[in-house]
Amino acid sequence: MSSDVLRHPFWVQHLRAHLDLARVSNSPTVASNVLAGAALGGALTLGTHTALLMVSMVLFYTAGMYLNDVFDYAIDLQERPERPLPSGRLTLGEAILSTFLLFAVGLGLLALVSSTALLGGVALLGLIVIYDLWHKANPLSPLLMAGTRMLVYLIASLAFSPRLNLALGTWTLLLGAYIVGLTYIAKTERRTDLARYWPVALLASPAVYFATFLTAAPSVAGFGLLTLFLVWLSSSLTFLYRPERRDVGRTVGYLIAGVSLLDALVLFSQGAPAVFLLLALGAFVLTLFWQRLIKGT
């Protein structure tokens, strides 16, 4: 395709509409989830299977974003008319076809990894559909959202090791707790009162556990990662708990980026090489950069 065609406003706007619908800015956090999950399964080197898992999980995440807007189309016509589908920048047919293709390719890539990964992908697909279909006014939706991220850890880990272990179970639950807190905050966007504190406290649970890990194995680098996570968490919440100019969207976007910092804690706890930690931190920075171009919420 020539550069002249790519510069044509129609193609630029069409591509931007797809990127908006996919919320592509959050994709790096899914890739870092795979790195953390793989490390929990004992995979501490980068290889073909890790790359396939990363691409497939990002495709699943993207498909879930498309499907979410497909199911929310009628609501978005009233509440978010600027979104790609109600604004007419993309058609429902395009979104549905894209969703199908993304899931299909994602499953195909998982089949190349292992039958266990493929079965996990089928379970993840089902959970994504259930969440997208039933997240409005559903008090359990934070748990469903958490389940999708937790499955990424499990799929990535079990692709390398068929056995569950204590570290995998613990960190998967901690990731789920963080996502529950994050999703709860997102659901308060249209409320005028401040979010309750107890779900938000779940966001700090990974830091508490990691601090206990550091007491047994002190490390300057580990304390640095813990400090970074806590500083970022605290600064993100300042936009939520202030009497004026409350900005839930900004808080949620920052907390989504913070998922990669959580992954860095996991990687450090598993003795992952420096390149893994740098990739997780890079995913954090890339998510923040892309969120300035493409809204993450």
C-alpha positions as CSV (number, residue, x, y, z in Angstrom):
1,M,0.0,0.0,0.0
2,S,1.5,3.3,-1.0
3,S,2.2,6.1,1.4
4,D,-0.1,8.4,-0.5
5,V,-3.1,6.1,0.2
6,L,-2.1,5.8,3.9
7,R,-2.1,9.6,4.1
8,H,-5.6,9.8,2.7
9,P,-7.9,11.1,5.5
10,F,-10.3,8.2,5.0
11,W,-7.7,5.6,5.7
12,V,-6.2,7.5,8.6
13,Q,-9.6,8.0,10.2
14,H,-10.6,4.4,9.6
15,L,-7.4,3.1,11.2
16,R,-7.9,5.4,14.1
17,A,-11.4,4.1,14.6
18,H,-10.1,0.5,14.8
19,L,-7.4,1.5,17.3
20,D,-10.0,3.4,19.4
21,L,-12.4,0.4,19.3
22,A,-9.5,-2.0,20.3
23,R,-8.3,0.3,23.1
24,V,-4.9,-0.8,21.8
25,S,-3.1,1.4,24.3
26,N,-3.7,-1.2,27.0
27,S,-2.3,-4.1,25.0
28,P,1.3,-4.0,26.4
29,T,-0.1,-4.9,29.8
30,V,-1.4,-8.2,28.4
31,A,2.0,-8.9,26.9
32,S,3.6,-8.4,30.3
33,N,1.0,-10.6,31.9
34,V,2.2,-13.4,29.6
35,L,5.8,-12.8,30.7
36,A,4.8,-13.0,34.3
37,G,2.7,-16.1,33.8
38,A,5.4,-17.8,31.8
39,A,7.9,-17.1,34.6
40,L,5.5,-18.6,37.1
41,G,5.6,-21.7,35.0
42,G,9.4,-21.8,35.0
43,A,10.0,-20.3,31.6
44,L,12.8,-17.8,32.2
45,T,14.0,-17.5,28.6
46,L,12.4,-15.8,25.7
47,G,11.3,-18.2,22.9
48,T,8.8,-18.9,20.2
49,H,6.1,-20.2,22.5
50,T,6.4,-17.1,24.7
51,A,6.0,-14.9,21.6
52,L,3.0,-16.9,20.3
53,L,1.4,-16.6,23.7
54,M,1.9,-12.9,23.8
55,V,0.4,-12.4,20.4
56,S,-2.5,-14.7,21.0
57,M,-3.4,-13.0,24.4
58,V,-3.2,-9.6,22.8
59,L,-5.5,-10.8,20.1
60,F,-8.0,-12.1,22.7
61,Y,-7.9,-8.8,24.6
62,T,-8.5,-6.9,21.4
63,A,-11.4,-9.1,20.4
64,G,-12.9,-8.6,23.8
65,M,-12.7,-4.8,23.3
66,Y,-14.5,-5.1,20.0
67,L,-17.1,-7.4,21.4
68,N,-17.7,-5.1,24.3
69,D,-18.7,-2.2,22.0
70,V,-20.8,-4.5,19.9
71,F,-22.9,-5.6,22.8
72,D,-23.0,-2.0,24.2
73,Y,-24.0,-0.4,20.9
74,A,-27.5,0.6,22.0
75,I,-26.3,2.0,25.3
76,D,-23.4,3.8,23.7
77,L,-25.8,5.5,21.3
78,Q,-27.2,7.4,24.3
79,E,-24.2,7.6,26.7
80,R,-21.1,7.5,24.5
81,P,-22.0,8.6,21.0
82,E,-18.4,9.5,20.2
83,R,-17.3,5.8,20.2
84,P,-16.5,4.4,16.8
85,L,-19.7,2.4,16.4
86,P,-22.4,4.8,17.4
87,S,-20.5,7.7,15.6
88,G,-20.5,5.6,12.4
89,R,-16.8,5.6,12.0
90,L,-17.0,1.8,11.9
91,T,-20.0,-0.4,11.2
92,L,-21.3,-3.2,13.4
93,G,-20.6,-5.7,10.6
94,E,-16.9,-4.7,10.6
95,A,-16.7,-5.0,14.4
96,I,-18.3,-8.4,14.4
97,L,-16.1,-9.7,11.6
98,S,-13.0,-8.4,13.3
99,T,-14.0,-10.0,16.6
100,F,-14.4,-13.4,14.9
101,L,-11.1,-13.2,13.1
102,L,-9.2,-12.1,16.2
103,F,-10.5,-14.9,18.3
104,A,-9.9,-17.4,15.5
105,V,-6.3,-16.4,14.9
106,G,-5.7,-16.3,18.7
107,L,-7.0,-19.8,19.1
108,G,-4.9,-21.0,16.1
109,L,-1.7,-19.6,17.7
110,L,-2.6,-21.3,21.0
111,A,-3.0,-24.6,19.2
112,L,0.6,-24.2,18.0
113,V,1.8,-23.9,21.6
114,S,0.0,-26.8,23.2
115,S,-3.4,-28.5,23.7
116,T,-3.4,-27.2,27.2
117,A,-3.0,-23.6,26.0
118,L,-5.8,-24.1,23.5
119,L,-8.2,-25.4,26.1
120,G,-7.3,-22.4,28.3
121,G,-8.0,-20.2,25.3
122,V,-11.4,-21.7,24.8
123,A,-12.2,-21.0,28.5
124,L,-10.9,-17.5,28.2
125,L,-13.0,-16.9,25.1
126,G,-16.1,-18.0,27.0
127,L,-15.4,-15.8,30.0
128,I,-14.8,-12.8,27.7
129,V,-18.1,-13.3,26.0
130,I,-19.9,-13.7,29.4
131,Y,-18.3,-10.5,30.7
132,D,-19.1,-8.5,27.6
133,L,-22.6,-9.7,27.5
134,W,-23.4,-9.3,31.2
135,H,-21.2,-6.6,32.7
136,K,-23.7,-3.7,32.8
137,A,-25.4,-3.5,36.2
138,N,-23.8,-6.8,37.2
139,P,-22.4,-6.6,40.7
140,L,-20.1,-9.6,39.9
141,S,-18.6,-8.0,36.8
142,P,-15.3,-7.1,38.6
143,L,-14.9,-10.8,39.4
144,L,-15.5,-11.7,35.8
145,M,-13.0,-9.1,34.5
146,A,-10.5,-10.3,37.1
147,G,-11.0,-13.9,35.8
148,T,-10.0,-12.9,32.3
149,R,-6.6,-11.6,33.5
150,M,-6.1,-14.5,35.9
151,L,-6.6,-16.9,33.0
152,V,-3.8,-15.2,31.1
153,Y,-1.4,-16.0,34.0
154,L,-2.7,-19.6,34.1
155,I,-2.6,-20.2,30.3
156,A,1.0,-18.8,30.1
157,S,2.2,-20.8,33.1
158,L,0.5,-24.1,32.2
159,A,1.8,-23.9,28.7
160,F,5.3,-24.5,30.1
161,S,4.5,-26.5,33.2
162,P,1.4,-28.7,33.6
163,R,1.5,-28.5,37.4
164,L,0.0,-25.8,39.6
165,N,2.3,-24.4,42.2
166,L,1.9,-22.1,45.3
167,A,3.6,-19.1,43.6
168,L,1.3,-19.4,40.6
169,G,-1.8,-19.7,42.8
170,T,-0.8,-16.8,45.0
171,W,0.1,-14.3,42.3
172,T,-2.9,-15.2,40.2
173,L,-5.2,-14.4,43.1
174,L,-3.3,-11.2,43.8
175,L,-3.6,-10.1,40.2
176,G,-7.3,-10.9,40.4
177,A,-7.6,-8.8,43.6
178,Y,-5.9,-5.9,41.8
179,I,-8.2,-6.1,38.8
180,V,-11.3,-6.3,41.1
181,G,-10.3,-3.1,42.7
182,L,-9.6,-1.4,39.4
183,T,-12.8,-2.6,37.8
184,Y,-14.8,-1.4,40.9
185,I,-13.3,2.0,40.5
186,A,-14.2,2.1,36.8
187,K,-17.9,1.3,37.7
188,T,-18.1,4.4,39.9
189,E,-17.4,6.8,37.0
190,R,-21.0,8.0,36.8
191,R,-21.4,8.3,40.6
192,T,-21.0,11.5,42.4
193,D,-19.9,10.0,45.8
194,L,-16.4,8.8,46.3
195,A,-15.6,5.1,45.8
196,R,-15.7,2.9,48.9
197,Y,-12.3,2.1,50.3
198,W,-12.4,-1.6,50.8
199,P,-12.3,-2.6,47.1
200,V,-9.6,0.0,46.4
201,A,-7.6,-1.6,49.2
202,L,-7.3,-4.7,47.1
203,L,-5.0,-2.8,44.8
204,A,-2.3,-2.8,47.4
205,S,-2.5,-6.5,48.2
206,P,0.3,-7.5,45.7
207,A,2.6,-4.9,47.4
208,V,1.8,-6.3,50.8
209,Y,2.7,-9.9,49.7
210,F,5.8,-8.7,47.8
211,A,7.0,-6.9,51.0
212,T,6.8,-10.2,52.9
213,F,8.9,-11.8,50.1
214,L,11.5,-9.0,50.6
215,T,11.7,-9.6,54.3
216,A,12.9,-13.1,53.6
217,A,15.2,-12.0,50.7
218,P,16.1,-8.3,51.0
219,S,17.2,-6.7,47.8
220,V,17.8,-3.1,46.8
221,A,16.3,-3.7,43.3
222,G,13.3,-5.4,44.9
223,F,12.7,-2.5,47.3
224,G,13.0,-0.1,44.3
225,L,10.3,-2.0,42.4
226,L,8.1,-2.1,45.4
227,T,8.5,1.7,45.9
228,L,7.8,2.3,42.3
229,F,4.6,0.3,42.5
230,L,3.4,2.0,45.7
231,V,4.2,5.5,44.5
232,W,2.4,4.9,41.2
233,L,-0.6,3.4,43.0
234,S,-0.8,6.3,45.4
235,S,-0.4,8.9,42.7
236,S,-3.1,7.2,40.5
237,L,-5.6,7.3,43.4
238,T,-5.1,11.0,44.0
239,F,-7.3,11.7,41.0
240,L,-10.1,9.6,42.5
241,Y,-10.1,10.9,46.1
242,R,-10.3,14.6,45.7
243,P,-13.4,16.7,46.3
244,E,-13.1,18.7,43.1
245,R,-12.3,17.6,39.5
246,R,-12.6,13.9,40.3
247,D,-11.2,12.0,37.3
248,V,-12.1,8.3,37.4
249,G,-11.0,7.8,33.8
250,R,-7.5,9.0,34.5
251,T,-7.3,6.9,37.6
252,V,-8.4,3.7,35.8
253,G,-6.0,4.4,32.9
254,Y,-3.1,4.8,35.2
255,L,-4.0,1.7,37.2
256,I,-4.3,-0.3,34.0
257,A,-0.7,0.7,33.2
258,G,0.2,-0.3,36.7
259,V,-0.6,-4.0,35.8
260,S,2.8,-4.2,34.1
261,L,4.4,-2.9,37.4
262,L,2.6,-5.8,39.2
263,D,4.0,-8.1,36.6
264,A,7.5,-6.8,37.3
265,L,7.0,-7.7,41.0
266,V,6.1,-11.2,39.9
267,L,9.1,-11.5,37.6
268,F,11.4,-10.4,40.3
269,S,10.0,-12.8,42.8
270,Q,10.6,-15.6,40.3
271,G,14.2,-14.7,39.7
272,A,13.6,-13.7,36.1
273,P,16.5,-12.2,34.1
274,A,16.9,-8.5,33.8
275,V,15.6,-8.5,30.2
276,F,12.2,-9.7,31.5
277,L,12.0,-6.9,34.1
278,L,13.0,-4.3,31.4
279,L,10.3,-5.6,29.1
280,A,7.6,-5.3,31.9
281,L,8.8,-1.8,32.7
282,G,8.8,-1.0,29.0
283,A,5.2,-2.2,28.7
284,F,4.3,0.1,31.6
285,V,5.9,3.1,29.8
286,L,4.5,2.2,26.4
287,T,1.0,1.9,27.8
288,L,1.2,5.4,29.3
289,F,2.5,6.8,26.1
290,W,-0.1,5.1,24.0
291,Q,-2.9,6.2,26.4
292,R,-2.0,9.8,25.4
293,L,-2.9,8.9,21.8
294,I,-5.6,6.3,22.3
295,K,-8.0,6.4,25.3
296,G,-7.6,3.3,27.4
297,T,-11.0,3.5,29.0
